[in-house]
Amino acid sequence: MNLKAISKVAALLFVAGIAAGCANTIRGVGADTANAVDATQAAGRNVERSASY
């Protein structure tokens, strides 16, 4: 393999690594958002229950 081919393979691996990292970050943000929605809904139910007594 010459230097040009090695450079292309290295660049491809670098881009693939960055893309994988972004996918994990996006997945984590989605999970955090879902948890925030669940917590907000639970708080709303608690307020509704306490107001009905």
PDB file of N, CA, C and O in Angstrom:
ATOM      1  N   MET A   1       0.851  -1.188   0.000  1.00  0.00           N
ATOM      2  CA  MET A   1       0.000   0.000   0.000  1.00  0.00           C
ATOM      3  C   MET A   1       0.886   1.237   0.000  1.00  0.00           C
ATOM      4  O   MET A   1       1.891   1.313   0.707  1.00  0.00           O
ATOM      5  N   ASN A   2       0.486   2.183  -0.801  1.00  0.00           N
ATOM      6  CA  ASN A   2       1.254   3.420  -0.807  1.00  0.00           C
ATOM      7  C   ASN A   2       0.661   4.413   0.187  1.00  0.00           C
ATOM      8  O   ASN A   2      -0.380   4.156   0.791  1.00  0.00           O
ATOM      9  N   LEU A   3       1.323   5.528   0.345  1.00  0.00           N
ATOM     10  CA  LEU A   3       0.935   6.519   1.346  1.00  0.00           C
ATOM     11  C   LEU A   3      -0.453   7.101   1.048  1.00  0.00           C
ATOM     12  O   LEU A   3      -1.215   7.382   1.973  1.00  0.00           O
ATOM     13  N   LYS A   4      -0.781   7.281  -0.222  1.00  0.00           N
ATOM     14  CA  LYS A   4      -2.079   7.846  -0.598  1.00  0.00           C
ATOM     15  C   LYS A   4      -3.224   6.914  -0.170  1.00  0.00           C
ATOM     16  O   LYS A   4      -4.239   7.381   0.347  1.00  0.00           O
ATOM     17  N   ALA A   5      -3.067   5.631  -0.379  1.00  0.00           N
ATOM     18  CA  ALA A   5      -4.098   4.662   0.006  1.00  0.00           C
ATOM     19  C   ALA A   5      -4.230   4.585   1.524  1.00  0.00           C
ATOM     20  O   ALA A   5      -5.342   4.500   2.045  1.00  0.00           O
ATOM     21  N   ILE A   6      -3.124   4.613   2.223  1.00  0.00           N
ATOM     22  CA  ILE A   6      -3.151   4.578   3.688  1.00  0.00           C
ATOM     23  C   ILE A   6      -3.848   5.821   4.233  1.00  0.00           C
ATOM     24  O   ILE A   6      -4.615   5.736   5.192  1.00  0.00           O
ATOM     25  N   SER A   7      -3.581   6.971   3.623  1.00  0.00           N
ATOM     26  CA  SER A   7      -4.227   8.217   4.048  1.00  0.00           C
ATOM     27  C   SER A   7      -5.739   8.139   3.857  1.00  0.00           C
ATOM     28  O   SER A   7      -6.495   8.588   4.718  1.00  0.00           O
ATOM     29  N   LYS A   8      -6.187   7.572   2.731  1.00  0.00           N
ATOM     30  CA  LYS A   8      -7.621   7.448   2.479  1.00  0.00           C
ATOM     31  C   LYS A   8      -8.290   6.521   3.491  1.00  0.00           C
ATOM     32  O   LYS A   8      -9.384   6.814   3.975  1.00  0.00           O
ATOM     33  N   VAL A   9      -7.643   5.414   3.810  1.00  0.00           N
ATOM     34  CA  VAL A   9      -8.185   4.472   4.792  1.00  0.00           C
ATOM     35  C   VAL A   9      -8.237   5.127   6.166  1.00  0.00           C
ATOM     36  O   VAL A   9      -9.219   4.964   6.890  1.00  0.00           O
ATOM     37  N   ALA A  10      -7.199   5.863   6.534  1.00  0.00           N
ATOM     38  CA  ALA A  10      -7.168   6.542   7.832  1.00  0.00           C
ATOM     39  C   ALA A  10      -8.269   7.589   7.919  1.00  0.00           C
ATOM     40  O   ALA A  10      -8.925   7.718   8.953  1.00  0.00           O
ATOM     41  N   ALA A  11      -8.476   8.338   6.840  1.00  0.00           N
ATOM     42  CA  ALA A  11      -9.532   9.355   6.822  1.00  0.00           C
ATOM     43  C   ALA A  11     -10.900   8.699   6.949  1.00  0.00           C
ATOM     44  O   ALA A  11     -11.762   9.203   7.668  1.00  0.00           O
ATOM     45  N   LEU A  12     -11.107   7.592   6.265  1.00  0.00           N
ATOM     46  CA  LEU A  12     -12.379   6.880   6.336  1.00  0.00           C
ATOM     47  C   LEU A  12     -12.646   6.372   7.752  1.00  0.00           C
ATOM     48  O   LEU A  12     -13.764   6.489   8.253  1.00  0.00           O
ATOM     49  N   LEU A  13     -11.641   5.819   8.387  1.00  0.00           N
ATOM     50  CA  LEU A  13     -11.797   5.332   9.766  1.00  0.00           C
ATOM     51  C   LEU A  13     -12.083   6.484  10.717  1.00  0.00           C
ATOM     52  O   LEU A  13     -12.884   6.342  11.641  1.00  0.00           O
ATOM     53  N   PHE A  14     -11.435   7.623  10.496  1.00  0.00           N
ATOM     54  CA  PHE A  14     -11.654   8.798  11.344  1.00  0.00           C
ATOM     55  C   PHE A  14     -13.095   9.278  11.224  1.00  0.00           C
ATOM     56  O   PHE A  14     -13.749   9.537  12.234  1.00  0.00           O
ATOM     57  N   VAL A  15     -13.589   9.396  10.004  1.00  0.00           N
ATOM     58  CA  VAL A  15     -14.967   9.845   9.782  1.00  0.00           C
ATOM     59  C   VAL A  15     -15.957   8.853  10.369  1.00  0.00           C
ATOM     60  O   VAL A  15     -16.960   9.257  10.958  1.00  0.00           O
ATOM     61  N   ALA A  16     -15.694   7.571  10.218  1.00  0.00           N
ATOM     62  CA  ALA A  16     -16.581   6.554  10.789  1.00  0.00           C
ATOM     63  C   ALA A  16     -16.621   6.655  12.316  1.00  0.00           C
ATOM     64  O   ALA A  16     -17.679   6.503  12.927  1.00  0.00           O
ATOM     65  N   GLY A  17     -15.477   6.907  12.918  1.00  0.00           N
ATOM     66  CA  GLY A  17     -15.429   7.069  14.375  1.00  0.00           C
ATOM     67  C   GLY A  17     -16.198   8.283  14.848  1.00  0.00           C
ATOM     68  O   GLY A  17     -16.904   8.221  15.855  1.00  0.00           O
ATOM     69  N   ILE A  18     -16.070   9.386  14.131  1.00  0.00           N
ATOM     70  CA  ILE A  18     -16.808  10.606  14.482  1.00  0.00           C
ATOM     71  C   ILE A  18     -18.307  10.364  14.344  1.00  0.00           C
ATOM     72  O   ILE A  18     -19.080  10.769  15.212  1.00  0.00           O
ATOM     73  N   ALA A  19     -18.726   9.709  13.263  1.00  0.00           N
ATOM     74  CA  ALA A  19     -20.148   9.434  13.045  1.00  0.00           C
ATOM     75  C   ALA A  19     -20.709   8.545  14.155  1.00  0.00           C
ATOM     76  O   ALA A  19     -21.828   8.765  14.619  1.00  0.00           O
ATOM     77  N   ALA A  20     -19.947   7.555  14.574  1.00  0.00           N
ATOM     78  CA  ALA A  20     -20.405   6.670  15.652  1.00  0.00           C
ATOM     79  C   ALA A  20     -20.555   7.452  16.952  1.00  0.00           C
ATOM     80  O   ALA A  20     -21.504   7.226  17.702  1.00  0.00           O
ATOM     81  N   GLY A  21     -19.643   8.355  17.223  1.00  0.00           N
ATOM     82  CA  GLY A  21     -19.736   9.184  18.428  1.00  0.00           C
ATOM     83  C   GLY A  21     -20.957  10.080  18.402  1.00  0.00           C
ATOM     84  O   GLY A  21     -21.620  10.260  19.424  1.00  0.00           O
ATOM     85  N   CYS A  22     -21.260  10.643  17.246  1.00  0.00           N
ATOM     86  CA  CYS A  22     -22.445  11.499  17.115  1.00  0.00           C
ATOM     87  C   CYS A  22     -23.721  10.688  17.329  1.00  0.00           C
ATOM     88  O   CYS A  22     -24.660  11.164  17.966  1.00  0.00           O
ATOM     89  N   ALA A  23     -23.756   9.486  16.809  1.00  0.00           N
ATOM     90  CA  ALA A  23     -24.939   8.639  16.970  1.00  0.00           C
ATOM     91  C   ALA A  23     -25.192   8.353  18.445  1.00  0.00           C
ATOM     92  O   ALA A  23     -26.339   8.376  18.892  1.00  0.00           O
ATOM     93  N   ASN A  24     -24.132   8.082  19.204  1.00  0.00           N
ATOM     94  CA  ASN A  24     -24.293   7.828  20.635  1.00  0.00           C
ATOM     95  C   ASN A  24     -24.781   9.073  21.356  1.00  0.00           C
ATOM     96  O   ASN A  24     -25.607   8.979  22.264  1.00  0.00           O
ATOM     97  N   THR A  25     -24.280  10.239  20.963  1.00  0.00           N
ATOM     98  CA  THR A  25     -24.703  11.491  21.595  1.00  0.00           C
ATOM     99  C   THR A  25     -26.174  11.757  21.314  1.00  0.00           C
ATOM    100  O   THR A  25     -26.922  12.130  22.218  1.00  0.00           O
ATOM    101  N   ILE A  26     -26.592  11.569  20.073  1.00  0.00           N
ATOM    102  CA  ILE A  26     -27.985  11.805  19.706  1.00  0.00           C
ATOM    103  C   ILE A  26     -28.892  10.834  20.447  1.00  0.00           C
ATOM    104  O   ILE A  26     -29.965  11.220  20.911  1.00  0.00           O
ATOM    105  N   ARG A  27     -28.476   9.589  20.563  1.00  0.00           N
ATOM    106  CA  ARG A  27     -29.255   8.600  21.296  1.00  0.00           C
ATOM    107  C   ARG A  27     -29.384   9.003  22.766  1.00  0.00           C
ATOM    108  O   ARG A  27     -30.450   8.858  23.364  1.00  0.00           O
ATOM    109  N   GLY A  28     -28.301   9.505  23.337  1.00  0.00           N
ATOM    110  CA  GLY A  28     -28.323   9.942  24.733  1.00  0.00           C
ATOM    111  C   GLY A  28     -29.234  11.134  24.957  1.00  0.00           C
ATOM    112  O   GLY A  28     -29.942  11.196  25.962  1.00  0.00           O
ATOM    113  N   VAL A  29     -29.221  12.083  24.026  1.00  0.00           N
ATOM    114  CA  VAL A  29     -30.104  13.243  24.132  1.00  0.00           C
ATOM    115  C   VAL A  29     -31.558  12.794  24.057  1.00  0.00           C
ATOM    116  O   VAL A  29     -32.407  13.305  24.787  1.00  0.00           O
ATOM    117  N   GLY A  30     -31.843  11.844  23.180  1.00  0.00           N
ATOM    118  CA  GLY A  30     -33.207  11.323  23.078  1.00  0.00           C
ATOM    119  C   GLY A  30     -33.653  10.667  24.372  1.00  0.00           C
ATOM    120  O   GLY A  30     -34.792  10.846  24.802  1.00  0.00           O
ATOM    121  N   ALA A  31     -32.767   9.914  24.990  1.00  0.00           N
ATOM    122  CA  ALA A  31     -33.104   9.256  26.261  1.00  0.00           C
ATOM    123  C   ALA A  31     -33.323  10.288  27.359  1.00  0.00           C
ATOM    124  O   ALA A  31     -34.244  10.151  28.164  1.00  0.00           O
ATOM    125  N   ASP A  32     -32.483  11.320  27.397  1.00  0.00           N
ATOM    126  CA  ASP A  32     -32.644  12.371  28.405  1.00  0.00           C
ATOM    127  C   ASP A  32     -33.961  13.112  28.221  1.00  0.00           C
ATOM    128  O   ASP A  32     -34.637  13.439  29.196  1.00  0.00           O
ATOM    129  N   THR A  33     -34.322  13.375  26.970  1.00  0.00           N
ATOM    130  CA  THR A  33     -35.585  14.060  26.687  1.00  0.00           C
ATOM    131  C   THR A  33     -36.773  13.205  27.120  1.00  0.00           C
ATOM    132  O   THR A  33     -37.729  13.713  27.705  1.00  0.00           O
ATOM    133  N   ALA A  34     -36.709  11.918  26.834  1.00  0.00           N
ATOM    134  CA  ALA A  34     -37.787  11.021  27.236  1.00  0.00           C
ATOM    135  C   ALA A  34     -37.914  10.984  28.758  1.00  0.00           C
ATOM    136  O   ALA A  34     -39.027  10.972  29.285  1.00  0.00           O
ATOM    137  N   ASN A  35     -36.796  10.966  29.461  1.00  0.00           N
ATOM    138  CA  ASN A  35     -36.836  10.967  30.927  1.00  0.00           C
ATOM    139  C   ASN A  35     -37.431  12.262  31.457  1.00  0.00           C
ATOM    140  O   ASN A  35     -38.177  12.243  32.436  1.00  0.00           O
ATOM    141  N   ALA A  36     -37.110  13.387  30.823  1.00  0.00           N
ATOM    142  CA  ALA A  36     -37.663  14.676  31.258  1.00  0.00           C
ATOM    143  C   ALA A  36     -39.178  14.706  31.047  1.00  0.00           C
ATOM    144  O   ALA A  36     -39.913  15.215  31.892  1.00  0.00           O
ATOM    145  N   VAL A  37     -39.635  14.171  29.940  1.00  0.00           N
ATOM    146  CA  VAL A  37     -41.083  14.118  29.670  1.00  0.00           C
ATOM    147  C   VAL A  37     -41.765  13.230  30.708  1.00  0.00           C
ATOM    148  O   VAL A  37     -42.813  13.595  31.240  1.00  0.00           O
ATOM    149  N   ASP A  38     -41.188  12.084  30.997  1.00  0.00           N
ATOM    150  CA  ASP A  38     -41.770  11.182  31.997  1.00  0.00           C
ATOM    151  C   ASP A  38     -41.851  11.857  33.366  1.00  0.00           C
ATOM    152  O   ASP A  38     -42.858  11.739  34.064  1.00  0.00           O
ATOM    153  N   ALA A  39     -40.793  12.558  33.741  1.00  0.00           N
ATOM    154  CA  ALA A  39     -40.774  13.229  35.039  1.00  0.00           C
ATOM    155  C   ALA A  39     -41.817  14.344  35.087  1.00  0.00           C
ATOM    156  O   ALA A  39     -42.475  14.531  36.110  1.00  0.00           O
ATOM    157  N   THR A  40     -41.972  15.076  34.004  1.00  0.00           N
ATOM    158  CA  THR A  40     -42.968  16.148  33.951  1.00  0.00           C
ATOM    159  C   THR A  40     -44.380  15.581  34.055  1.00  0.00           C
ATOM    160  O   THR A  40     -45.225  16.134  34.759  1.00  0.00           O
ATOM    161  N   GLN A  41     -44.632  14.484  33.356  1.00  0.00           N
ATOM    162  CA  GLN A  41     -45.952  13.865  33.431  1.00  0.00           C
ATOM    163  C   GLN A  41     -46.236  13.334  34.835  1.00  0.00           C
ATOM    164  O   GLN A  41     -47.353  13.463  35.335  1.00  0.00           O
ATOM    165  N   ALA A  42     -45.236  12.744  35.462  1.00  0.00           N
ATOM    166  CA  ALA A  42     -45.415  12.231  36.825  1.00  0.00           C
ATOM    167  C   ALA A  42     -45.697  13.381  37.789  1.00  0.00           C
ATOM    168  O   ALA A  42     -46.541  13.252  38.675  1.00  0.00           O
ATOM    169  N   ALA A  43     -45.006  14.489  37.626  1.00  0.00           N
ATOM    170  CA  ALA A  43     -45.247  15.644  38.489  1.00  0.00           C
ATOM    171  C   ALA A  43     -46.663  16.173  38.281  1.00  0.00           C
ATOM    172  O   ALA A  43     -47.339  16.547  39.239  1.00  0.00           O
ATOM    173  N   GLY A  44     -47.106  16.203  37.037  1.00  0.00           N
ATOM    174  CA  GLY A  44     -48.478  16.653  36.757  1.00  0.00           C
ATOM    175  C   GLY A  44     -49.517  15.752  37.409  1.00  0.00           C
ATOM    176  O   GLY A  44     -50.517  16.229  37.945  1.00  0.00           O
ATOM    177  N   ARG A  45     -49.275  14.451  37.359  1.00  0.00           N
ATOM    178  CA  ARG A  45     -50.208  13.509  38.015  1.00  0.00           C
ATOM    179  C   ARG A  45     -50.213  13.721  39.525  1.00  0.00           C
ATOM    180  O   ARG A  45     -51.267  13.665  40.158  1.00  0.00           O
ATOM    181  N   ASN A  46     -49.043  13.963  40.100  1.00  0.00           N
ATOM    182  CA  ASN A  46     -48.981  14.205  41.544  1.00  0.00           C
ATOM    183  C   ASN A  46     -49.751  15.467  41.932  1.00  0.00           C
ATOM    184  O   ASN A  46     -50.451  15.487  42.944  1.00  0.00           O
ATOM    185  N   VAL A  47     -49.621  16.504  41.132  1.00  0.00           N
ATOM    186  CA  VAL A  47     -50.339  17.757  41.410  1.00  0.00           C
ATOM    187  C   VAL A  47     -51.829  17.520  41.273  1.00  0.00           C
ATOM    188  O   VAL A  47     -52.614  18.004  42.089  1.00  0.00           O
ATOM    189  N   GLU A  48     -52.227  16.775  40.241  1.00  0.00           N
ATOM    190  CA  GLU A  48     -53.656  16.492  40.030  1.00  0.00           C
ATOM    191  C   GLU A  48     -54.236  15.709  41.198  1.00  0.00           C
ATOM    192  O   GLU A  48     -55.338  16.001  41.662  1.00  0.00           O
ATOM    193  N   ARG A  49     -53.486  14.708  41.675  1.00  0.00           N
ATOM    194  CA  ARG A  49     -53.961  13.900  42.817  1.00  0.00           C
ATOM    195  C   ARG A  49     -54.071  14.742  44.085  1.00  0.00           C
ATOM    196  O   ARG A  49     -55.033  14.596  44.839  1.00  0.00           O
ATOM    197  N   SER A  50     -53.101  15.619  44.329  1.00  0.00           N
ATOM    198  CA  SER A  50     -53.121  16.407  45.565  1.00  0.00           C
ATOM    199  C   SER A  50     -54.217  17.468  45.511  1.00  0.00           C
ATOM    200  O   SER A  50     -54.743  17.858  46.553  1.00  0.00           O
ATOM    201  N   ALA A  51     -54.566  17.935  44.332  1.00  0.00           N
ATOM    202  CA  ALA A  51     -55.604  18.949  44.214  1.00  0.00           C
ATOM    203  C   ALA A  51     -57.000  18.364  44.356  1.00  0.00           C
ATOM    204  O   ALA A  51     -57.944  19.087  44.675  1.00  0.00           O
ATOM    205  N   SER A  52     -57.142  17.069  44.124  1.00  0.00           N
ATOM    206  CA  SER A  52     -58.482  16.466  44.177  1.00  0.00           C
ATOM    207  C   SER A  52     -58.902  16.098  45.603  1.00  0.00           C
ATOM    208  O   SER A  52     -60.038  15.672  45.812  1.00  0.00           O
ATOM    209  N   TYR A  53     -58.028  16.249  46.567  1.00  0.00           N
ATOM    210  CA  TYR A  53     -58.379  15.906  47.958  1.00  0.00           C
ATOM    211  C   TYR A  53     -58.838  17.087  48.721  1.00  0.00           C
ATOM    212  O   TYR A  53     -59.170  16.970  49.900  1.00  0.00           O
TER     213      TYR A  53
END
